[in-house]
């Protein structure tokens, strides 16, 4: 018994459709992965007010150049082709005191891996900006300035 896939004629590479990933999709994936990465740092996440926990993400997607049948140099022949490149800007609020460097590194690493795995995209440029540090002392309104 043959399936419908076996009965369809092969379409030449140049005449096939293309899979594209929209900027909004890349931004949603990035925001989700960044939230998950930051949630692994409970000492920081507990200090950030609930309304400020979502990372703000800006993405710019560039379609992948057409590649020949071999794919990338040095890549295995059965590896999945990349669908494009994305430039990412992530703005986060973090708790203080905490390991800011480790949190930013975790976001960069996991966003790069997440976009490659979930969307098949390479990250050409990724910047993580810390917009605000939230301290336990900054929420106290009944006291004088802390020195």
C-alpha positions as CSV (number, residue, x, y, z in Angstrom):
1,X,0.0,0.0,0.0
2,X,1.5,3.3,-1.0
3,X,0.9,6.6,0.8
4,X,0.0,9.9,-0.7
5,X,3.6,11.1,-0.2
6,X,4.9,8.3,-2.3
7,X,2.5,9.1,-5.1
8,X,3.2,12.8,-5.3
9,X,5.8,13.8,-7.9
10,X,9.0,15.4,-6.6
11,X,9.0,19.1,-6.9
12,X,12.3,20.7,-8.0
13,X,14.1,22.7,-5.2
14,X,13.7,26.0,-7.0
15,X,9.9,25.6,-7.3
16,X,9.1,24.6,-3.7
17,X,7.7,27.0,-1.2
18,X,9.7,28.4,1.7
19,X,9.2,28.3,5.4
20,X,9.6,31.7,7.1
21,X,9.5,32.8,10.7
22,X,7.9,36.2,11.5
23,X,9.6,38.7,13.8
24,X,6.7,38.3,16.3
25,X,7.2,34.6,16.5
26,X,10.9,35.0,17.2
27,X,10.1,37.6,19.8
28,X,7.6,35.3,21.6
29,X,10.0,32.4,21.6
30,X,12.8,34.7,22.9
31,X,10.6,36.2,25.7
32,X,9.5,32.7,26.9
33,X,13.0,31.4,26.9
34,X,14.3,34.5,28.7
35,X,11.6,34.2,31.3
36,X,12.5,30.6,31.9
37,X,16.2,31.4,32.2
38,X,15.6,34.2,34.7
39,X,13.2,32.0,36.8
40,X,16.2,29.8,37.7
41,X,17.6,32.7,39.8
42,X,15.1,32.8,42.7
43,X,17.2,35.3,44.7
44,X,16.7,37.9,41.9
45,X,13.2,36.9,40.7
46,X,11.7,37.4,44.2
47,X,12.7,41.0,44.3
48,X,11.3,42.1,41.0
49,X,7.7,43.3,41.2
50,X,5.1,41.1,39.4
51,X,4.3,43.7,36.7
52,X,8.0,44.0,35.7
53,X,9.0,40.4,35.3
54,X,8.3,40.0,31.6
55,X,11.4,40.7,29.5
56,X,10.8,43.2,26.7
57,X,12.1,41.8,23.4
58,X,12.8,43.4,20.1
59,X,13.7,41.2,17.2
60,X,14.7,41.6,13.5
61,X,14.6,38.5,11.3
62,X,16.6,38.2,8.2
63,X,15.7,35.3,5.8
64,X,18.4,32.7,5.3
65,X,20.3,32.8,2.1
66,X,19.5,30.0,-0.4
67,X,22.0,27.2,0.3
68,X,23.2,24.6,-2.1
69,X,22.3,20.9,-1.5
70,X,25.4,20.3,0.7
71,X,24.2,22.8,3.3
72,X,26.8,24.5,5.6
73,X,30.4,23.8,5.4
74,X,31.3,21.1,7.9
75,X,27.7,20.5,8.8
76,X,26.3,16.9,8.6
77,X,24.2,16.3,5.5
78,X,21.2,15.3,7.6
79,X,21.3,18.4,9.8
80,X,18.3,20.7,9.6
81,X,18.8,23.8,7.5
82,X,18.6,27.2,9.3
83,X,15.5,29.2,8.4
84,X,17.1,32.6,8.9
85,X,19.1,34.9,11.1
86,X,17.7,37.0,13.9
87,X,19.0,40.0,15.8
88,X,17.7,40.2,19.3
89,X,17.5,43.0,21.9
90,X,16.3,41.9,25.4
91,X,15.5,44.4,28.2
92,X,15.2,42.9,31.7
93,X,14.6,44.1,35.2
94,X,16.6,42.2,37.8
95,X,16.6,41.9,41.6
96,X,19.6,43.3,43.5
97,X,21.8,42.1,45.0
98,X,22.2,39.1,42.7
99,X,24.6,37.7,40.2
100,X,23.8,40.0,37.3
101,X,26.5,38.6,35.0
102,X,25.3,35.0,35.4
103,X,21.7,35.9,34.7
104,X,22.6,37.8,31.5
105,X,24.9,35.0,30.4
106,X,22.1,32.4,31.0
107,X,19.6,34.5,29.0
108,X,22.1,34.8,26.1
109,X,23.0,31.1,26.1
110,X,19.4,29.8,26.4
111,X,17.9,32.3,23.9
112,X,20.5,31.3,21.3
113,X,19.9,27.6,21.9
114,X,16.1,28.0,22.1
115,X,15.8,29.9,18.8
116,X,18.0,27.4,17.1
117,X,16.0,24.5,18.4
118,X,12.4,25.8,18.3
119,X,12.6,28.1,15.2
120,X,15.6,26.8,13.3
121,X,17.2,30.2,13.4
122,X,20.8,31.4,14.0
123,X,21.3,34.4,16.3
124,X,23.6,36.9,14.6
125,X,23.5,39.6,17.3
126,X,22.1,39.4,20.8
127,X,22.1,42.1,23.5
128,X,20.8,41.9,27.0
129,X,20.2,45.2,28.7
130,X,19.5,45.6,32.4
131,X,16.9,48.4,32.6
132,X,16.4,48.5,36.3
133,X,17.7,46.8,39.4
134,X,15.0,46.2,42.1
135,X,16.3,46.1,45.7
136,X,14.4,45.1,48.8
137,X,15.2,48.6,50.1
138,X,13.7,50.4,47.1
139,X,10.1,49.2,48.0
140,X,10.2,50.7,51.5
141,X,8.3,53.9,51.5
142,X,8.1,54.4,55.3
143,X,11.8,54.9,55.8
144,X,14.5,57.3,55.0
145,X,17.1,56.7,52.3
146,X,19.3,53.6,52.8
147,X,23.1,54.3,52.8
